Amino acid sequence: MDFTLPKDIEALRRRYRHFVETRILPLEDDPANYDAHENIRTEVLEEVRARAKADGLWAPQMPVALGGLGLPVVGMAACYEEMGRSIFGPVVFNCAAPDDGNMILLAKVANEAQKERWLRPIIEGRVRSAFAMTEPAPGAGSDPSLMRTRAERKGDRWIVNGRKWFITGAEAARHNILIARTSDDPRKGLSAFLVDSERPGWNIVRRIPIMGPEEHGGHCEIVIENLEIPDEDRLMEVGDGLKVTQIRLGTARLTHCMRWLGMAKRALEIASPYVAERDSFGLKLRDHEGVQWRLAEAAMEIEIGRLLTMRAAAKLDTGDFARKEVSMAKIHVADALHTAVDTAIQLCGARGYSKDTRLEWMYRYARQARLVDGASEVHKMVLARNLLKDGLNFWDWP
């Protein structure tokens, strides 16, 4: 097994690290650079995005033919981790959720006309996007079979009615991927559609308040009333909605892990110089055994997460869905992020709990990690099913 990054990916990773350190991290220190929802202000974002494009660091996950850098998933893992060190980082390079997952999905499954109409504007940063699947109870959440939003075919059009909520980025989105029920078939009952937010019948009724901080466009509740969608805006075949969801969420779950690992590392970066300088009972904090243990445990959890993430990335690069590997990474990295940030706050004391560092921002953000794109408990169910099915072969080497 060779854990060495290819030279071109390693060189690119270093370029992302340099850009984050010199161009993005300094922006975090000025309150004027934040919007009302604690993310980077749009005007500031556009300026630093232009610099990222000029430096050849834009949309690395997209094919070269579509304006990206054409990185494999392993390369994405290395570079996204560097971006994730800044709370502003991923969105600067057009690698933030939900646009990231939507672009990867559309690049894989959209036809050429759809790529031009729906994908290219997202890649170029001209529009934002959302993925509308989750519904209020008793509708679909982690279990898409409970989908209640329904699309009925009327000639060459579909009429959609239903309700979605906690749709990330919806308030800022122009292009949306909508999952709706088109039949009662248990496996082929869902279909996917492309929707422009300005189409009549697509109604954002509220931006749901959360612990925050929030992505651009928040988390919204949407009422869909007699929404007409041309059949040409159907994504893949009728009945392929579950497949669309699986294709999107597989890589999207892992890209979350890549970014979270960068944030977890950043938390320890903030804590380390503080414990090196702070005196306590005749010693620097870093010289206390208890502090060393906490730092060591957090660092170890991050490294385990990196290995799980790279293992899943390498398997995705072979064309495998890597469901088991992605679930393991998603569970572990979500916990590792919380552990790292919590450790950093504890070691920095009141300073860590204050807004003098980014740690309290990270702490609130980290709590969602065990929920988004499938709660940890759901991923544990996936692992248990695989274990019970495969037995000892669960741990086979490829």
C-alpha positions, -999 to 999 in steps of 0.1 A, spaced: 0 0 0 13 34 -10 0 64 9 21 89 -11 1 115 -30 10 118 -67 33 147 -72 8 168 -91 -18 165 -64 8 172 -36 18 203 -55 -18 214 -58 -25 207 -21 4 230 -12 -10 257 -34 -44 255 -16 -27 256 18 -8 287 8 -39 304 -6 -59 296 25 -32 309 48 -24 341 29 -58 351 13 -86 336 34 -76 331 71 -69 368 75 -105 376 64 -119 357 94 -105 383 118 -125 413 105 -162 413 117 -171 434 87 -164 404 65 -193 384 79 -229 385 68 -260 384 91 -258 346 92 -221 344 102 -208 334 68 -185 353 45 -202 385 31 -211 382 -6 -191 411 -17 -160 398 0 -166 363 -13 -168 375 -49 -135 393 -46 -116 364 -32 -133 340 -56 -120 360 -85 -85 356 -70 -89 318 -67 -100 316 -103 -71 337 -114 -47 314 -95 -61 283 -111 -77 269 -80 -114 270 -90 -137 240 -90 -111 212 -87 -137 185 -85 -151 193 -120 -139 179 -153 -114 200 -172 -138 202 -201 -164 219 -179 -139 244 -164 -126 225 -134 -93 208 -126 -104 172 -130 -92 159 -97 -99 122 -87 -116 117 -54 -83 110 -37 -70 144 -49 -102 161 -37 -97 146 -2 -62 161 0 -72 195 -13 -106 198 5 -89 192 38 -67 222 32 -97 243 22 -116 232 53 -90 248 76 -108 281 71 -145 285 79 -147 305 47 -125 282 26 -146 257 7 -171 283 -7 -142 304 -20 -131 276 -43 -167 265 -52 -163 233 -32 -190 240 -5 -222 221 1 -247 219 -14 -233 231 -48 -204 207 -45 -226 176 -44 -250 189 -70 -222 196 -94 -206 162 -90 -240 145 -95 -249 166 -126 -214 160 -141 -220 122 -138 -256 118 -149 -270 149 -167 -273 148 -205 -253 173 -225 -281 198 -228 -288 197 -191 -251 202 -183 -251 233 -204 -284 247 -190 -282 236 -153 -246 227 -144 -223 251 -162 -238 282 -144 -231 266 -110 -196 257 -120 -189 292 -131 -203 306 -99 -231 325 -116 -259 307 -97 -262 287 -65 -281 254 -61 -300 232 -37 -310 195 -34 -347 192 -23 -354 158 -8 -361 161 30 -397 165 41 -415 172 74 -428 141 92 -444 118 82 -425 124 49 -390 114 38 -359 120 59 -332 94 60 -358 70 46 -367 81 11 -394 55 8 -416 78 29 -416 105 1 -449 123 0 -442 150 -26 -458 137 -57 -452 144 -94 -480 134 -119 -474 133 -156 -496 154 -179 -485 149 -215 -450 164 -218 -450 180 -184 -451 170 -147 -473 186 -121 -457 185 -86 -473 191 -52 -457 187 -18 -436 202 9 -398 202 16 -379 215 46 -343 220 59 -333 224 22 -297 238 25 -290 269 4 -325 272 -9 -329 309 -3 -299 317 -24 -304 289 -50 -316 294 -85 -311 258 -97 -326 230 -77 -327 192 -79 -361 179 -67 -369 144 -57 -406 135 -59 -427 103 -60 -439 93 -95 -453 59 -86 -459 36 -56 -432 11 -68 -410 4 -37 -377 6 -57 -386 27 -87 -412 50 -73 -391 82 -71 -378 105 -99 -356 135 -100 -363 168 -117 -344 201 -123 -363 232 -112 -356 269 -115 -365 287 -83 -383 314 -103 -408 289 -117 -444 295 -104 -453 270 -77 -419 269 -60 -426 288 -28 -400 294 0 -422 300 30 -395 305 56 -358 303 63 -357 280 94 -337 294 123 -309 271 134 -281 271 160 -259 284 131 -237 294 116 -254 289 82 -244 283 46 -254 309 21 -291 305 16 -298 289 49 -321 259 55 -355 265 41 -391 252 41 -406 251 6 -442 246 -4 -447 232 -39 -481 239 -54 -490 228 -89 -454 233 -101 -451 225 -138 -418 209 -149 -411 201 -186 -402 164 -191 -369 176 -206 -359 187 -171 -363 152 -157 -329 139 -145 -322 104 -156 -351 80 -162 -385 79 -146 -381 58 -114 -344 66 -111 -348 91 -82 -334 67 -56 -304 60 -78 -299 98 -82 -300 102 -44 -275 74 -39 -251 87 -65 -252 122 -51 -250 114 -14 -222 88 -17 -195 114 -28 -212 143 -10 -210 125 24 -173 120 19 -166 155 8 -182 166 41 -156 145 58 -128 160 38 -138 195 48 -145 186 84 -110 171 88 -95 205 78 -117 222 104 -107 197 131 -71 203 124 -77 240 126 -92 237 160 -60 221 173 -40 247 154 -58 274 175 -53 255 208 -17 245 204 0 279 206 -23 289 235 -13 259 256 24 265 247 22 300 261 -2 298 290 12 293 325 -6 271 350 6 259 384 43 264 376 41 248 342 31 257 307 -3 241 299 13 219 273 36 203 299 7 190 320 1 153 313 -37 157 311 -34 184 284 -10 162 264 -35 133 266 -64 154 253 -43 167 224 -30 133 216 -65 117 216 -79 144 194 -50 142 169 -53 104 168 -90 106 160 -83 131 132 -57 108 117 -80 78 118 -106 99 101 -81 108 74 -73 72 67 -110 62 66 -117 91 42 -88 83 19 -98 46 19 -133 55 8 -120 80 -17 -97 54 -33 -126 30 -36 -149 57 -52 -122 63 -77 -125 27 -89 -162 32 -96 -174 14 -65 -202 30 -45 -181 24 -13 -212 25 8 -196 7 38 -164 28 36 -183 61 33 -205 53 62 -175 45 84 -158 77 75 -190 97 80 -196 83 115 -160 87 126 -151 121 112 -183 137 125 -173 125 160 -136 135 155 -146 170 145 -167 175 176 -139 160 198 -112 183 183 -133 214 187 -145 205 222 -109 198 232 -96 231 218 -123 250 237 -116 232 269 -79 239 266 -83 275 257 -108 281 285 -129 313 284 -110 325 254 -121 294 235 -157 299 245 -156 336 235 -157 350 200 -120 360 202 -113 327 183 -133 308 157 -138 279 181 -173 287 192 -184 291 156 -169 257 148 -185 241 179 -220 251 168 -212 240 132 -198 207 144 -230 196 160 -247 192 127 -221 168 114 -238 138 131 -271 147 114 -265 159 79 -266 135 49 -278 107 72 -276 106 110 -248 85 125 -273 59 137 -285 54 101 -249 48 89 -244 23 118 -274 4 105 -258 3 70 -226 -11 86 -245 -37 107 -264 -49 76 -231 -53 57 -215 -72 86 -244 -96 90 -245 -102 53 -207 -106 47 -195 -121 80 -157 -124 81 -156 -110 45 -167 -76 59 -129 -70 64 -116 -84 31 -88 -66 14 -96 -55 -21 
